[in-house]
Amino acid sequence: MENESIIITKSSGDKVKFSLNKLRSSLKRTGANRETIDQIIDKVRDELYQGISTKEIYNRAFALLKKKKSHFASKYKLKKAIYELGPTGFPFERFVGAVLKYSGYKVKIGEVLQGKCVTHEIDVVAHKDNETTIIECKFHGEQGINCNVKIPLYINSRYQDVKAHWNTNPKNGTILTKGWVVTNTRFSEDAIQYSKCCGLYLLSWDYPENNGLKDRIDRLGLYPITVSTLLSNREKQFLLSRNVVLCRELIHDKFYLDHLGISDARKDKILKEIADLCTIKTE
């Protein structure tokens, strides 16, 4: 059976044609060489069947990558790792804040700002070049749940209220110029159309094109701790509870691994995986 005629089932339940190019593209993002990618594609292609889920395809490719090098597998599981920042949205807020910090912003998390009408608790407040941006984060713990137009409608009304007060107060020292909505899933077409019209900036897993969350993470090497293939779920939750959200933070805070009672040999493997992933040289 030709692969082009294979229908696969997405997490949302939608049925789409299998795309060899999409699989190859996702594997290339891991940094694996062409020979490795070709070997994995050949094996995955041999196991395709009508109605196979994207999750099954992912699991097979992930297992094959992990056999090669753990940090290849870590990069491949990035999307899943973002979901694992739950169940609350707070680690995701800290993660978004960290991405902005490494992009040159001064960042504060969970600020209460006065609006013209009421006060608002803002997930992330970011300052850069005498301008201020307020960011609301919409975290979903399950795949297939998208942000509809109600989200930017609501966020824009809050942004406008805060802006009306902020820009009349000279003590702030900056001008509030932008409102963002960031999600780990996707936005509906209506949400995108409304936000373009009102000037709200949207950032999702793959939007804007070539500058979505996944692109920024790869570009900056800012991988969440949950991408590690060597840390257990319990260990990841411990680190998140200590506000260690980024892999590169663990490079500088190795003592957290001692708290977990991790052996020196295993600790070296974990730190090497993270160093390879973030292209940071270990001491």
C-alpha positions as CSV (number, residue, x, y, z in Angstrom):
1,M,0.0,0.0,0.0
2,E,1.4,3.4,-0.9
3,N,2.1,5.6,2.1
4,E,0.4,8.5,0.5
5,S,-2.9,6.7,0.8
6,I,-2.5,5.9,4.5
7,I,-5.0,7.8,6.6
8,I,-3.9,8.6,10.2
9,T,-5.8,9.7,13.3
10,K,-4.7,12.9,15.0
11,S,-5.1,13.6,18.8
12,S,-8.1,15.8,18.0
13,G,-9.8,12.8,16.3
14,D,-9.4,14.3,12.8
15,K,-8.4,12.0,9.9
16,V,-5.7,13.2,7.6
17,K,-3.3,11.7,5.0
18,F,0.0,10.5,6.3
19,S,2.8,12.9,5.3
20,L,6.3,11.5,4.9
21,N,7.7,15.0,4.6
22,K,6.2,16.0,8.0
23,L,7.8,13.0,9.7
24,R,11.1,13.7,8.1
25,S,10.9,17.4,9.0
26,S,10.2,16.6,12.7
27,L,13.1,14.2,12.8
28,K,15.5,16.7,11.2
29,R,14.7,19.2,14.0
30,T,16.3,16.8,16.5
31,G,19.8,17.2,14.9
32,A,20.0,13.5,13.8
33,N,22.0,12.9,10.7
34,R,20.4,11.8,7.4
35,E,21.4,8.2,7.7
36,T,19.7,7.9,11.1
37,I,16.6,9.7,9.8
38,D,16.3,7.4,6.7
39,Q,16.6,4.3,8.9
40,I,13.8,5.5,11.2
41,I,11.6,6.5,8.3
42,D,12.0,3.1,6.7
43,K,11.1,1.3,9.9
44,V,8.1,3.5,10.7
45,R,6.9,3.3,7.1
46,D,6.9,-0.5,7.3
47,E,4.6,-0.5,10.3
48,L,2.0,1.9,9.0
49,Y,-1.6,0.8,8.7
50,Q,-5.0,2.5,8.0
51,G,-6.2,4.6,10.9
52,I,-2.9,4.5,12.9
53,S,-2.8,7.3,15.4
54,T,-0.2,10.0,15.4
55,K,0.6,8.9,19.0
56,E,1.6,5.4,17.7
57,I,3.8,6.9,15.0
58,Y,5.4,9.3,17.5
59,N,6.1,6.5,20.0
60,R,7.8,4.3,17.4
61,A,10.0,7.1,16.1
62,F,10.8,8.2,19.7
63,A,11.9,4.7,20.7
64,L,14.1,4.4,17.7
65,L,15.7,7.9,18.3
66,K,16.3,7.0,22.0
67,K,18.3,4.0,20.9
68,K,20.6,6.3,18.9
69,K,21.1,9.2,21.3
70,S,18.9,10.3,24.2
71,H,19.1,14.0,23.4
72,F,17.8,13.4,19.9
73,A,14.8,11.7,21.6
74,S,14.5,14.6,24.0
75,K,14.2,17.2,21.2
76,Y,11.7,14.9,19.4
77,K,9.4,14.8,22.5
78,L,9.4,18.6,22.9
79,K,5.7,19.0,22.3
80,K,4.8,16.2,24.7
81,A,7.2,17.7,27.3
82,I,5.3,21.0,27.2
83,Y,2.1,19.2,28.1
84,E,4.0,17.6,31.0
85,L,4.6,21.0,32.6
86,G,1.1,20.6,34.0
87,P,-1.2,19.8,35.7
88,T,-1.3,23.5,36.8
89,G,-0.4,26.3,34.4
90,F,2.2,27.9,36.7
91,P,5.3,26.0,35.3
92,F,4.2,27.0,31.8
93,E,4.0,30.7,32.8
94,R,7.5,30.4,34.3
95,F,8.7,28.7,31.1
96,V,7.2,31.4,28.8
97,G,8.9,34.0,31.1
98,A,12.2,32.2,30.7
99,V,11.9,32.2,26.9
100,L,11.3,35.9,27.0
101,K,14.1,36.5,29.5
102,Y,16.6,34.8,27.1
103,S,15.2,37.0,24.3
104,G,16.3,40.1,26.1
105,Y,13.3,41.0,28.2
106,K,13.2,41.8,31.9
107,V,10.4,39.6,33.2
108,K,8.1,39.4,36.2
109,I,5.6,36.5,36.8
110,G,2.2,36.9,38.4
111,E,2.1,40.7,38.7
112,V,-1.1,42.4,39.9
113,L,-1.6,45.5,37.7
114,Q,-4.2,48.3,38.1
115,G,-6.5,48.9,35.2
116,K,-8.7,51.9,34.6
117,C,-11.7,49.9,35.9
118,V,-10.4,47.0,38.0
119,T,-7.1,45.2,39.0
120,H,-5.8,42.3,37.0
121,E,-3.4,39.5,37.8
122,I,-1.1,39.2,34.8
123,D,0.8,36.0,34.1
124,V,3.9,37.6,32.7
125,V,4.9,41.2,32.5
126,A,7.9,41.9,30.2
127,H,10.0,45.0,29.7
128,K,12.3,45.9,26.9
129,D,13.6,49.1,25.3
130,N,11.3,51.3,27.4
131,E,8.2,49.3,26.3
132,T,6.1,46.9,28.3
133,T,4.3,43.8,27.1
134,I,1.7,41.9,29.2
135,I,1.3,38.2,28.4
136,E,-1.5,35.8,29.3
137,C,-0.7,32.1,29.2
138,K,-3.3,29.5,28.3
139,F,-2.1,26.0,29.2
140,H,-3.9,22.9,28.2
141,G,-3.0,19.5,29.7
142,E,-4.5,17.5,26.8
143,Q,-3.8,17.5,23.1
144,G,-6.5,18.4,20.7
145,I,-7.9,21.3,22.7
146,N,-7.5,24.6,20.8
147,C,-8.0,28.2,21.9
148,N,-11.1,29.7,20.3
149,V,-12.0,33.3,19.7
150,K,-13.4,33.8,23.3
151,I,-9.8,33.7,24.7
152,P,-8.3,36.7,22.7
153,L,-11.7,38.6,23.1
154,Y,-11.3,38.3,26.9
155,I,-7.6,39.0,27.0
156,N,-7.9,42.0,24.8
157,S,-10.5,43.6,27.1
158,R,-8.1,43.1,30.0
159,Y,-5.1,44.5,28.0
160,Q,-7.1,47.6,27.1
161,D,-8.1,48.2,30.7
162,V,-4.6,47.9,32.0
163,K,-3.2,50.0,29.1
164,A,-5.7,52.8,29.8
165,H,-4.3,53.2,33.3
166,W,-0.6,52.3,32.7
167,N,0.1,54.9,30.1
168,T,-1.4,57.7,32.2
169,N,1.0,57.0,35.1
170,P,4.5,58.5,34.5
171,K,5.9,56.5,37.5
172,N,5.8,53.3,35.3
173,G,8.7,54.7,33.2
174,T,7.6,52.7,30.1
175,I,4.8,52.6,27.6
176,L,2.5,49.6,27.5
177,T,2.5,48.8,23.8
178,K,1.6,45.1,23.4
179,G,-0.7,42.4,24.7
180,W,0.1,38.7,24.0
181,V,-1.7,35.4,24.4
182,V,0.5,32.3,24.5
183,T,-0.7,28.7,24.4
184,N,0.9,25.3,24.2
185,T,-1.7,24.2,21.7
186,R,-3.2,26.0,18.7
187,F,-5.5,28.9,18.0
188,S,-8.7,28.7,15.9
189,E,-8.9,30.6,12.7
190,D,-11.4,33.0,14.3
191,A,-9.0,33.6,17.2
192,I,-6.2,34.5,14.7
193,Q,-8.5,36.7,12.6
194,Y,-9.8,38.6,15.6
195,S,-6.3,39.1,17.0
196,K,-4.9,40.4,13.7
197,C,-7.7,42.9,13.6
198,C,-7.4,44.2,17.2
199,G,-3.5,44.1,17.3
200,L,-3.2,41.3,19.9
201,Y,-0.1,39.1,19.4
202,L,-0.6,35.3,19.4
203,L,2.0,32.7,20.1
204,S,1.2,29.0,19.9
205,W,3.1,25.8,19.3
206,D,3.5,26.5,15.6
207,Y,2.2,30.1,15.2
208,P,3.4,32.5,13.8
209,E,4.9,30.4,11.1
210,N,8.6,29.8,11.7
211,N,8.5,31.8,14.9
212,G,6.1,29.7,17.1
213,L,7.0,28.3,20.5
214,K,8.8,25.3,19.1
215,D,10.9,27.5,16.8
216,R,11.9,29.8,19.6
217,I,12.8,26.9,21.9
218,D,15.0,25.2,19.3
219,R,16.6,28.5,18.4
220,L,17.5,29.5,22.0
221,G,18.1,26.0,23.3
222,L,15.5,26.6,26.1
223,Y,14.2,23.1,26.6
224,P,11.9,22.4,29.6
225,I,13.1,19.9,32.2
226,T,10.3,17.6,31.1
227,V,12.1,16.7,27.8
228,S,14.7,14.6,29.7
229,T,14.4,10.9,28.8
230,L,16.6,10.0,31.8
231,L,14.7,11.7,34.6
232,S,11.6,9.9,36.1
233,N,8.2,11.7,36.3
234,R,8.7,11.9,40.1
235,E,12.1,13.6,39.7
236,K,10.7,16.0,37.1
237,Q,7.8,17.0,39.4
238,F,10.3,17.6,42.3
239,L,12.4,19.9,40.1
240,L,9.3,21.8,38.9
241,S,8.2,22.2,42.5
242,R,11.6,23.9,43.1
243,N,11.0,26.2,40.2
244,V,13.6,24.5,38.0
245,V,11.8,24.7,34.7
246,L,14.6,24.8,32.1
247,C,17.2,22.2,31.4
248,R,19.9,24.8,31.5
249,E,18.9,25.8,35.0
250,L,19.8,22.3,36.2
251,I,23.3,22.7,34.8
252,H,23.9,25.5,37.3
253,D,21.8,23.9,40.1
254,K,23.3,20.4,40.1
255,F,22.7,20.1,43.9
256,Y,19.0,19.3,43.2
257,L,20.1,16.0,41.8
258,D,21.9,15.3,45.1
259,H,18.6,16.0,46.9
260,L,16.9,13.3,44.8
261,G,19.6,10.8,45.9
262,I,20.7,10.2,42.3
263,S,24.0,8.3,42.0
264,D,27.1,10.0,40.6
265,A,27.1,7.8,37.5
266,R,23.4,8.5,36.7
267,K,23.9,12.2,37.5
268,D,26.7,12.4,34.9
269,K,24.5,10.8,32.3
270,I,21.6,13.2,33.0
271,L,23.9,16.3,32.9
272,K,25.5,15.1,29.6
273,E,22.1,14.6,28.1
274,I,21.1,18.1,29.1
275,A,24.4,19.6,28.0
276,D,24.1,18.0,24.6
277,L,20.5,19.2,24.3
278,C,21.3,22.8,25.2
279,T,24.7,22.8,23.6
280,I,26.3,23.8,26.9
281,K,29.6,22.4,27.8
282,T,29.7,20.8,31.2
283,E,32.5,21.8,33.6
